Amino acid sequence: FLSFVTEPSDRMVSHNDHVVMDCLAQGEPPVDIRWKKNGVRLLESDHVRFMPNGSLHLSFVRRDGEQSEEGFYQCLASNKYGAILSQRARLTISSISSFVAQPSPVVVSEGSVARFACSVNARPPAIITWEVNQRALPLVTERITVLSNGVLQIHEVKPEDAGMYRCVATNIANRLKSREAMLTVNPGVYVSVWVWPQIIAGPQNISTSLHQTAVLECVADGNPRPLVSWSRADSKPIDVFGARVLGNGNLIISVVKAQHRGVYLCRATTPRTRNYTIAAANLTVLVPPSLVEKPESQTRPRAGTARFSCQAEGVPAPHITWLKNGEIIHSNGRIKMYNRYTYCIHTRSTALGDKNKQWAFVCEKTGDGCP
């Protein structure tokens, strides 16, 4: 009857850019294409134009205020048999705004570890680099590590590491520099005093989507310098092909898969002893919704009952919405939802608009696991 050949997909553009969102449906002509934004029918304007092939053209997109073009877009295709609503496509306008975390002054002893944090609100995510005394700092050396989340780690601190540090956040929208913070290095006694191993920055619970990068930080200090190792709380082996250790103990999982979820343990151990400290964090892997069971087309007599089933899986559990001709269905006297997955339609009613009708029912899955 009616199906999509091309559905709109997520887009990210810069302020004042132009963007085209595609939609193509096939079915018995004529096929009409309309558009919705955030569930509300979209009307043409100076910035919004519907193209003859069904695509949506947005010009000079704006980021702020009530007239912002940011939001979720869907196309609605219809013909004489009914209507179907496309998947949601998110339009995001690139931005970079205030810092969430900026470096603070640090005082350490020679030979220990210094750590600075930096994060910023940005879309797409900003690349974080560092400067010392307003000169670029290498991203990775034998002693220096910059994590993708913006953290700067300096191991075996030396007197010449002292200075003013700041982070620089860059994306396609802009470039921001943080405030400066002083690193003070006290000489001396640290190297001659035995210090129990301690984790000064342990891993944090994180949620990440499939195929993204997960960063589990572990910064340990002590004398002698502790050895950092990783394990899983369920004793399963860590995926050696998908994970690596960066710097002096940070676990990086480059392409996250569903099997990577679980609790990870960072262990800092004093060499040649049984003295150790452990920190733990949970990695949640968000999995986009997928349909396990799809509704099937049916033909029923007017006095019969039609039952449509739909099941989806994903992490977290997807929310299922039913639509008839592109509009959300609500339970009533004839239409009932018996569980999360099944709608039952009693067709005995002869109410105006129901008689001799052919309907298009769609099971729509949504969830936080979408990339």
Secondary structure, 3 states (H helix, E strand, C coil): CEEEEECCCCEEECCCCCEEECCEEEECCCCEEEEEECCEECCCCCCEEECCCCCEEECCCCCCCCCCCCEEEEEEEEECCEEEECCCEEEEECEEEEEEECCCCEEEECCCCEEECCEEEEECCCEEEEEECCEECCCECCCEEECCCCCEEECCCCHHHCEEEEEEEECCCCEEECCCEEEEEECCHHHHCCEEEEEEECCCCEEEECCCCEEECCEEEEECCCEEEEEECCCCCCCCCCEEEECCCEEEECCCCHHHCEEEEEEEECCCCCCEEEEEEEEEEEEEEEEEECCCCCCCCCCCEEEEECEEEEECCCEEEEEECCEECCCCCCEEECCCCEEEEECCCCCCCCCCCCCCEEEEEECCCCC
